[in-house]
Amino acid sequence: MKVVIIGGSGHVGTYLVPRLVMGGHKVVNVSRGKAAPYQQHAAWAEVQTVTLDRASEEAAGVFGQHVRDLQPDVVIDMICFTLDSARQLVEALRGQVQHVLLCGTIWVHGPSVEVPTIETQPRRPFGEYGIQKAAIEAYLLGEARRTGFPATVLHPGHIVGPGWAPINPAGHVTPHVFTQLAHGEEVALPNLGLETLHHVHADDVAQAFLQALTHWSNAVGESFHVVSPAALTLRGYAEAMAAWFGQPARLRFVPWPQWRETVTEEEARLTWDHIAHSPNCSIAKAQRLLEYTPRYHSLEAVEEAVRWLIAHGVVKGL
Ligand SMILES: NC(=O)c1ccc[n+]([C@@H]2O[C@H](COP(=O)([O-])OP(=O)(O)OC[C@H]3O[C@@H](n4cnc5c(N)ncnc54)[C@H](OP(=O)(O)O)[C@@H]3O)[C@@H](O)[C@H]2O)c1
């Protein structure tokens, strides 16, 4: 099939585009031409690149039409962040495509109730990002059910891979936390360290998109969590990483109001966003309906990313 991927040269596209090409699809990547995939792959030689700025094209009201003009069988939208964006695309593609797969986020959930959270839990998002993604999901699944629009929404957790810093055991992205753990230095964690993170390797997100594409009849009109098999507590994550470095974990637990004073404003903002959500999502639906089989547990995904950070001198290993 001809697959147009919007935003295909980022974390997920790095893995998804080669998987699509190797699966025999004709792939068109729509992006501004600024980002390059994190890893080289011969498959990119077969990818057509169309340079468009979605923001300015949407402002002019022509983005959806330009995507439709590419005559896709399938559209994968990696970078839809507002309901208006989703509407523009749907209106342009209605009746023209076999499948539209959109990247959401587990932030559609807000705080958990029963864990692991399943897809049918009522949405209680907070923060503009999660609220918009939940509105997009509701709109697309509503369109699928009311009008037969062939939409699927995939909700990744914290995307991890070699080439960028993963969310660390303190809940932010400053790689120095890994260096501290590597050297047996003390690391302060907020509260009791029992709040959670739910990572996923970028290649497993790519796998889920491909599985949704090939399991069309199970995927249309549905949303799916795309995360590793299990979430991590901050404490367990810190202990496991210290052990991976061959060190004892020297952890200090500090109540949030004091802990936030020990880090930068941006680190505090990120950690708060992560621990306030404390995601813990089930993949049972994706396993059952899409035969999603993640290759990486959370720690394996993080270890691969940290190995890359060490090799590039960002994390100082021993
Ligand atoms: N990061 C996470 O941990 C995480 C977690 C859950 C969900 N998500 C979801 O994952 C999706 C992002 O996927 P990703 O992490 O693979 O993306 P990414 O690494 O941020 O890459 C973004 C892609 O979009 C292109 N792009 C950005 N702005 C554009 C514009 N105005 N017009 C056209 N192309 C544009 C970029 O290329 P150019 O720069 O060359 O344009 C690149 O190809 C989002 O929907 C996000 O909500 C992410």
The ligand as an SDF file (V2000), in Angstrom:
LIG
                    3D

 48 52  0  0  0  0  0  0  0  0999 V2000
    8.0910   11.4480   23.1860 N   0  0  0  0  0  0  0  0  0  0  0  0
    7.3440   10.6890   23.9580 C   0  0  0  0  0  0  0  0  0  0  0  0
    7.8140   10.1170   24.9580 O   0  0  0  0  0  0  0  0  0  0  0  0
    5.9040   10.4870   23.6150 C   0  0  0  0  0  0  0  0  0  0  0  0
    5.0920    9.7900   24.5180 C   0  0  0  0  0  0  0  0  0  0  0  0
    3.7550    9.5450   24.1690 C   0  0  0  0  0  0  0  0  0  0  0  0
    3.2750    9.9800   22.9450 C   0  0  0  0  0  0  0  0  0  0  0  0
    4.0960   10.6790   22.1000 N   0  0  0  0  0  0  0  0  0  0  0  0
    3.5420   11.1200   20.8300 C   0  0  0  0  0  0  0  0  0  0  0  0
    4.4500   10.7560   19.8170 O   0  0  0  0  0  0  0  0  0  0  0  0
    4.2780   11.6290   18.7090 C   0  0  0  0  0  0  0  0  0  0  0  0
    5.6130   12.1490   18.2620 C   0  0  0  0  0  0  0  0  0  0  0  0
    6.3160   11.0780   17.6990 O   0  0  0  0  0  0  0  0  0  0  0  0
    7.9030   11.0870   17.6830 P   0  0  0  0  0  0  0  0  0  0  0  0
    8.3750   11.1870   19.1020 O   0  0  0  0  0  0  0  0  0  0  0  0
    8.3430    9.9660   16.8360 O   0  0  0  0  0  0  0  0  0  0  0  0
    8.1630   12.4640   16.9530 O   0  0  0  0  0  0  0  0  0  0  0  0
    9.4410   13.4030   17.0230 P   0  0  0  0  0  0  0  0  0  0  0  0
   10.6520   12.5920   17.3300 O   0  0  0  0  0  0  0  0  0  0  0  0
    9.1090   14.5760   17.8770 O   0  0  0  0  0  0  0  0  0  0  0  0
    9.5380   13.8600   15.5000 O   0  0  0  0  0  0  0  0  0  0  0  0
    8.5920   14.7470   14.9570 C   0  0  0  0  0  0  0  0  0  0  0  0
    8.4610   14.5070   13.4740 C   0  0  0  0  0  0  0  0  0  0  0  0
    7.5140   15.4360   12.9540 O   0  0  0  0  0  0  0  0  0  0  0  0
    8.1330   16.3280   12.0180 C   0  0  0  0  0  0  0  0  0  0  0  0
    7.5640   17.6370   12.2590 N   0  0  0  0  0  0  0  0  0  0  0  0
    7.6200   18.3850   13.3880 C   0  0  0  0  0  0  0  0  0  0  0  0
    6.9450   19.5400   13.2210 N   0  0  0  0  0  0  0  0  0  0  0  0
    6.4430   19.5230   11.9680 C   0  0  0  0  0  0  0  0  0  0  0  0
    5.6700   20.4460   11.2020 C   0  0  0  0  0  0  0  0  0  0  0  0
    5.2470   21.6250   11.7010 N   0  0  0  0  0  0  0  0  0  0  0  0
    5.3210   20.1120    9.9320 N   0  0  0  0  0  0  0  0  0  0  0  0
    5.7260   18.9300    9.3910 C   0  0  0  0  0  0  0  0  0  0  0  0
    6.4740   18.0320   10.0600 N   0  0  0  0  0  0  0  0  0  0  0  0
    6.8380   18.3280   11.3420 C   0  0  0  0  0  0  0  0  0  0  0  0
    9.6250   16.1980   12.3420 C   0  0  0  0  0  0  0  0  0  0  0  0
   10.4440   16.4840   11.2090 O   0  0  0  0  0  0  0  0  0  0  0  0
   10.9300   18.0050   10.9000 P   0  0  0  0  0  0  0  0  0  0  0  0
   11.4630   18.5650   12.2030 O   0  0  0  0  0  0  0  0  0  0  0  0
   11.9540   17.8100    9.8520 O   0  0  0  0  0  0  0  0  0  0  0  0
    9.7090   18.7160   10.4260 O   0  0  0  0  0  0  0  0  0  0  0  0
    9.7280   14.7240   12.6890 C   0  0  0  0  0  0  0  0  0  0  0  0
    9.6770   13.9450   11.5150 O   0  0  0  0  0  0  0  0  0  0  0  0
    3.3470   12.7410   19.1760 C   0  0  0  0  0  0  0  0  0  0  0  0
    2.0540   12.4930   18.6840 O   0  0  0  0  0  0  0  0  0  0  0  0
    3.3910   12.6200   20.6900 C   0  0  0  0  0  0  0  0  0  0  0  0
    2.2230   13.0980   21.2920 O   0  0  0  0  0  0  0  0  0  0  0  0
    5.3880   10.9350   22.4010 C   0  0  0  0  0  0  0  0  0  0  0  0
  1  2  1  0
  2  3  2  0
  2  4  1  0
  4  5  1  0
  4 48  2  0
  5  6  2  0
  6  7  1  0
  7  8  2  0
  8  9  1  0
  8 48  1  0
  9 10  1  0
  9 46  1  0
 10 11  1  0
 11 12  1  0
 11 44  1  0
 12 13  1  0
 13 14  1  0
 14 15  2  0
 14 16  1  0
 14 17  1  0
 17 18  1  0
 18 19  2  0
 18 20  1  0
 18 21  1  0
 21 22  1  0
 22 23  1  0
 23 24  1  0
 23 42  1  0
 24 25  1  0
 25 26  1  0
 25 36  1  0
 26 27  1  0
 26 35  1  0
 27 28  2  0
 28 29  1  0
 29 30  1  0
 29 35  2  0
 30 31  1  0
 30 32  2  0
 32 33  1  0
 33 34  2  0
 34 35  1  0
 36 37  1  0
 36 42  1  0
 37 38  1  0
 38 39  2  0
 38 40  1  0
 38 41  1  0
 42 43  1  0
 44 45  1  0
 44 46  1  0
 46 47  1  0
M  CHG  2   8   1  16  -1
M  END
$$$$
